[in-house]
Each structure stands twice: as C-alpha cells, then as structure tokens.
C-alpha cells in the first residue's frame, strides 16, 4: 500500500477544518496523539491502515482518499 505524497499535511488540514485538536482526535480515534503528530509531520510515512481508518472515521473521510490511485489495502 502506498500513501499519497504529503498525505500527512492533508490529514492535518482535514483535522483543523473540523477545529479539532490532536488530543481530541486521539481520544475519538483511539490512536496515540504522538502517532497522529508523526503522521501529520511526515515522520510516519507508513501508518497502520487500521489506525488510518479510525482517524478518517472520526474526520468523516475515507482512508482511500490518502492512498495512491490503484492501491488497495492488500498491496
């Protein structure tokens, strides 16, 4: 599975659009706040797919939006 380039920046923008802090997103998605920060800052470029599903569920988005075209979770 290959994530889009700079997908962490898009994820941060989505979170900020909701007016949500990392702490709140962490609580709602059950993903560590540090993990969210690492994804947003480009440190974690290969996040766990299930964690991304949880984050995107809270943000009412799709994890597939952040994947390169032609990829699926089995790649």
C-alpha positions as CSV (number, residue, x, y, z in Angstrom):
1,X,0.0,0.0,0.0
2,X,1.4,3.4,-0.9
3,X,0.2,6.6,0.7
4,X,0.0,9.8,-1.3
5,X,2.9,12.2,-1.1
6,X,2.3,14.7,1.7
7,X,-0.8,12.9,2.9
8,X,0.0,14.0,6.5
9,X,-0.4,17.6,5.6
10,X,-3.8,16.8,4.0
11,X,-4.7,14.9,7.2
12,X,-3.8,17.9,9.4
13,X,-5.7,20.2,7.2
14,X,-8.8,18.0,7.5
15,X,-8.4,17.9,11.3
16,X,-8.0,21.7,11.5
17,X,-11.1,22.1,9.3
18,X,-13.0,20.3,11.9
19,X,-11.5,22.6,14.6
20,X,-10.2,19.6,16.3
21,X,-7.0,19.3,18.4
22,X,-4.7,16.3,18.1
23,X,-5.7,15.3,21.7
24,X,-9.4,15.2,20.8
25,X,-8.7,13.3,17.6
26,X,-6.6,10.9,19.6
27,X,-9.4,10.3,22.1
28,X,-12.1,9.8,19.5
29,X,-10.0,7.6,17.2
30,X,-8.1,5.6,19.8
31,X,-4.8,6.4,18.1
32,X,-1.9,7.8,20.2
33,X,-1.5,11.6,19.9
34,X,2.2,11.1,19.1
35,X,1.3,8.8,16.2
36,X,-1.1,11.4,14.8
37,X,1.6,14.1,15.1
38,X,4.2,11.8,13.4
39,X,1.8,11.2,10.5
40,X,1.0,14.9,10.1
41,X,4.6,15.9,10.3
42,X,5.7,13.3,7.7
43,X,7.8,11.3,10.2
44,X,5.5,8.3,10.0
45,X,5.1,7.8,6.2
46,X,3.7,4.2,6.5
47,X,1.0,4.4,9.2
48,X,-1.0,1.3,10.1
49,X,-4.1,1.1,7.8
50,X,-6.4,0.3,10.7
51,X,-5.2,3.4,12.6
52,X,-5.8,5.5,9.5
53,X,-9.3,4.0,9.2
54,X,-10.1,5.1,12.8
55,X,-8.7,8.6,12.2
56,X,-10.6,9.0,8.9
57,X,-13.8,7.7,10.5
58,X,-13.7,10.4,13.1
59,X,-13.0,13.0,10.4
60,X,-15.8,11.6,8.2
61,X,-13.3,11.0,5.5
62,X,-12.0,7.9,3.6
63,X,-8.6,6.4,4.1
64,X,-8.7,5.6,0.4
65,X,-8.5,9.3,-0.3
66,X,-5.0,9.3,1.1
67,X,-3.8,6.2,-1.0
68,X,-2.2,6.4,-4.3
69,X,-4.5,5.5,-7.2
70,X,-4.6,1.9,-8.0
71,X,-3.7,0.8,-4.5
72,X,-5.8,-1.1,-2.0
73,X,-5.2,-2.3,1.5
74,X,-3.9,-5.6,0.2
75,X,-1.0,-4.1,-1.7
